Amino acid sequence: MGSGKHTYFLSDFHLGIPNRMGSLERERRIIAFLNEIAPQAEAIYLMGDVFDFWFEYKHVVPKYHVRLLGKLAELTDAGIAVHFFMGNHDMWTFGYLSEEIGLQVHSDTYVTEINGKRFFLGHGDGKGPGDKGFKRLKKVFRHPLNQWLFGRLHPNLAFGMAQHFSYKSRAAGDDESQFLKENEWLYQYCKRKLASTHYDYFVFGHRHLPICTAVGTNSLYINLGDWIVYNTYAVFDGENLDLRTYPTHEPAGFGRG
C-alpha cells in the first residue's frame, strides 16, 4: 500500500430496487462516498450484488446505473484498482465490466495479501453448510448452456422474468435481523478455513447485516451489511480493518463479540 493509502470494501447495493427513483437516490449516495474516498483509495472491493440484476448480451447491457459505471471507469482510469465480485444477483457478466469499465472481476472467493495481512474475500452466497437448494440453483445459473439459452430471450422478457424472481427471492429470504454466531453459515465456513490455513481477515457480503466478530484466536470475520439500510463499509488502513458507517465515517458499532 502507498503511504497514507487505504483499501475499501463495500457490498450489496442492489441497484434497481425498489424502483427507479429509490435506486437513483442510493446510486447518488454511493457515488458521493466514492468521491470522498478516491484521494486516499489504493483499492476498492465491490463484494457482490452491486446490481439487483445484471445480464450482458453480446452487444447490449442494462440501460441503468450509468452514473456508477462512469464513476468506476473514472476510478480505474486514475489507477485505482477496483475489484468486482459476482453476487447471486449479478453473476452474469461476460466481459463488459472488465473490458469497458476496467474492473477486476472475481467469480468466486479470492485470497490476497495487503500490507502483510491475509484476506479471504467473497460475496458469501452458497458458502458453509446448509442451503443445498440454493447451491444447486447456483450451478444451474452458472452453467454456460443455461446462460446461452437465457441470452436468446428478448431483453424485455428476460429482465421482466429476472425482476419477478428477484422479488420472490427477497420475499422468501432468511431473517437477516440477527447474527446467530455458531449457527451462522459464514461463521462456520470461516472456522473451517482456519483449520487448514491462517487468514487475518474474512470479508463477505450477502447477509445484509453488518457483523464484526472474532473467529478463531487471531482472525476477524466482517460482513459488510448493505447500502439499502445500513450504508456500511470496511476500510483497511494498513494496520487495522474497521467497519464504518457513511456519511459519518464513524465506527459502525455492530460488533458481535
C-alpha positions in Angstrom: 0.0 0.0 0.0 1.2 3.5 -0.8 1.9 5.9 2.1 -1.4 7.0 3.6 -3.5 4.9 1.2 -6.4 2.8 2.3 -8.3 -0.2 0.9 -12.2 -0.2 1.0 -14.8 -2.9 0.9 -18.5 -2.5 0.1 -21.3 -4.8 -0.8 -25.0 -5.2 -1.6 -26.1 -2.0 -3.3 -28.9 -3.9 -5.1 -29.3 -1.0 -7.6 -32.6 -1.3 -9.4 -34.8 -1.8 -6.4 -37.3 -0.9 -5.1 -38.0 1.5 -8.0 -36.1 3.8 -10.3 -36.1 6.8 -8.0 -35.2 4.9 -4.9 -32.4 3.2 -6.7 -31.2 6.5 -8.2 -31.1 8.1 -4.8 -29.0 5.2 -3.5 -26.7 5.3 -6.5 -26.0 9.0 -5.9 -25.2 8.3 -2.3 -22.7 5.6 -3.3 -21.1 8.0 -5.8 -20.8 10.7 -3.2 -19.0 8.1 -1.0 -16.6 7.1 -3.8 -15.8 10.8 -4.5 -14.9 11.2 -0.8 -12.6 8.2 -0.6 -11.0 8.5 -4.0 -8.0 10.6 -2.9 -6.8 8.1 -0.3 -8.0 4.8 -2.1 -5.4 2.3 -3.1 -8.1 -0.3 -4.0 -11.8 -0.7 -3.8 -13.5 -4.1 -3.5 -17.2 -4.3 -4.5 -18.2 -7.6 -2.9 -21.3 -8.6 -4.9 -24.9 -7.8 -5.6 -23.9 -4.3 -6.8 -26.9 -4.7 -9.1 -30.1 -6.4 -8.2 -30.0 -7.9 -11.7 -27.3 -7.8 -14.3 -27.1 -9.7 -17.6 -24.9 -8.9 -20.6 -25.8 -9.7 -24.1 -23.1 -9.6 -26.8 -24.0 -6.1 -27.8 -26.4 -5.0 -25.1 -26.1 -4.2 -21.4 -28.7 -2.8 -18.9 -29.5 0.8 -19.6 -29.5 1.9 -15.9 -26.7 2.7 -13.4 -24.7 4.8 -15.8 -23.6 7.2 -13.1 -22.0 4.4 -11.1 -20.4 2.8 -14.1 -19.0 6.1 -15.2 -17.6 6.8 -11.8 -16.0 3.3 -11.6 -14.4 3.8 -15.0 -13.1 7.2 -13.8 -11.5 5.5 -10.8 -9.9 2.7 -12.8 -8.6 5.2 -15.3 -7.0 7.1 -12.4 -5.1 3.9 -11.5 -7.2 2.8 -8.6 -7.7 -1.0 -8.6 -11.5 -1.7 -8.4 -12.5 -5.3 -7.8 -16.0 -6.7 -8.6 -17.2 -9.9 -7.1 -20.1 -11.7 -8.8 -23.0 -12.0 -6.3 -26.0 -14.2 -6.6 -27.9 -11.3 -8.3 -25.2 -10.1 -10.7 -23.2 -13.1 -11.7 -24.0 -12.8 -15.4 -21.1 -10.6 -16.6 -19.2 -11.8 -19.6 -16.5 -9.1 -20.3 -18.2 -5.7 -20.4 -17.3 -4.7 -16.8 -13.7 -5.7 -17.2 -13.1 -4.6 -20.8 -15.1 -1.4 -20.8 -15.1 -0.3 -17.1 -11.7 -1.7 -16.1 -12.9 -3.8 -13.2 -11.1 -6.8 -11.9 -13.9 -9.4 -11.9 -13.9 -12.4 -9.5 -16.4 -15.3 -9.9 -15.6 -16.9 -6.6 -13.6 -16.4 -3.4 -10.3 -14.6 -3.7 -7.3 -14.6 -1.4 -4.9 -11.7 -1.3 -2.3 -10.1 1.0 -2.4 -6.4 1.8 0.4 -4.9 3.8 1.3 -8.3 5.3 -2.2 -9.3 6.2 -4.0 -12.2 4.6 -7.6 -11.5 3.4 -10.1 -14.1 2.4 -12.8 -12.4 0.3 -16.0 -13.4 -1.3 -19.7 -12.4 -1.7 -20.7 -15.3 0.6 -23.6 -16.9 -1.2 -23.6 -20.7 -1.1 -20.8 -21.0 1.4 -20.8 -23.1 4.6 -23.2 -25.9 5.5 -26.9 -26.0 4.6 -28.9 -24.2 1.8 -28.4 -27.1 -0.6 -31.3 -25.9 -2.7 -29.6 -22.6 -3.5 -26.3 -24.3 -4.1 -28.0 -26.5 -6.8 -29.7 -23.4 -8.2 -26.4 -21.5 -8.4 -24.9 -24.3 -10.5 -27.9 -24.0 -12.9 -27.5 -20.2 -13.1 -23.8 -20.5 -13.8 -23.9 -23.3 -16.4 -22.8 -21.9 -19.8 -25.6 -23.7 -21.7 -28.3 -22.2 -19.4 -26.7 -18.7 -19.8 -26.6 -19.1 -23.5 -30.3 -20.1 -23.6 -31.3 -17.2 -21.4 -29.4 -14.9 -23.7 -31.6 -16.0 -26.6 -34.6 -14.3 -24.9 -35.5 -10.8 -25.8 -34.1 -8.4 -23.1 -37.6 -7.1 -22.2 -38.8 -10.6 -21.4 -35.5 -11.7 -19.8 -35.3 -8.7 -17.5 -39.0 -9.0 -16.6 -38.6 -12.6 -15.6 -35.4 -11.8 -13.6 -37.1 -9.0 -11.7 -40.0 -11.2 -10.8 -37.8 -14.0 -9.4 -35.6 -11.4 -7.6 -38.6 -10.1 -5.8 -39.8 -13.6 -4.9 -36.3 -14.4 -3.6 -36.2 -11.4 -1.3 -39.7 -12.0 0.0 -38.8 -15.6 0.9 -35.3 -14.8 2.2 -34.0 -15.7 5.6 -34.3 -13.4 8.6 -31.4 -11.0 8.3 -32.0 -9.2 11.5 -29.8 -11.2 13.8 -26.4 -12.8 13.9 -26.5 -16.4 15.1 -22.8 -17.0 15.5 -22.3 -20.7 15.9 -25.3 -21.3 13.7 -24.2 -18.7 11.2 -23.2 -20.5 7.9 -20.5 -18.0 7.0 -19.1 -18.0 10.5 -18.8 -21.8 10.3 -17.2 -21.5 6.9 -14.5 -19.2 8.3 -13.8 -21.7 11.1 -13.4 -24.5 8.6 -11.0 -22.5 6.5 -8.9 -21.6 9.6 -8.5 -25.3 10.3 -6.1 -25.6 7.4 -4.8 -22.1 6.7 -4.5 -18.8 8.7 -6.2 -15.7 7.5 -6.2 -12.4 9.3 -9.5 -11.3 7.9 -12.6 -12.8 6.3 -14.7 -10.3 4.4 -18.1 -11.1 2.9 -21.4 -9.5 1.9 -24.7 -11.3 1.1 -26.1 -11.3 4.6 -27.2 -7.6 4.6 -26.2 -7.4 8.2 -23.1 -5.6 9.5 -21.1 -8.0 11.5 -17.6 -7.7 13.1 -16.6 -10.6 15.3 -13.5 -12.7 16.2 -13.2 -16.1 14.7 -10.5 -18.4 16.0 -7.8 -16.8 18.1 -6.3 -14.2 15.7 -8.8 -13.7 12.9 -11.7 -11.4 12.3 -14.9 -12.0 10.3 -16.6 -8.9 8.9 -19.8 -8.9 7.0 -20.3 -5.6 5.2 -24.0 -5.1 5.6 -25.7 -3.2 2.8 -26.4 0.2 1.3 -30.2 -0.2 1.4 -30.5 0.1 5.2 -27.1 0.4 6.9 -24.7 2.3 4.4 -21.8 0.4 5.9 -18.3 -0.3 4.6 -15.0 -1.6 5.8 -11.7 0.2 5.5 -8.1 -1.2 5.9 -5.5 1.5 6.7 -2.6 -0.9 6.5 -2.8 -1.9 10.2 -6.4 -2.4 11.1 -9.7 -3.3 9.4 -12.7 -1.3 10.7 -16.4 -1.4 9.9 -17.8 2.1 9.5 -21.0 3.9 8.5 -21.5 6.5 5.8 -21.8 9.5 5.9 -20.2 9.9 9.3 -17.3 7.5 8.6 -17.6 6.6 12.3 -17.3 3.0 13.6 -20.4 1.2 12.8 -21.0 -0.2 16.3 -22.1 -3.6 15.0 -19.6 -5.7 16.9 -20.9 -9.1 17.7 -18.3 -10.4 20.2 
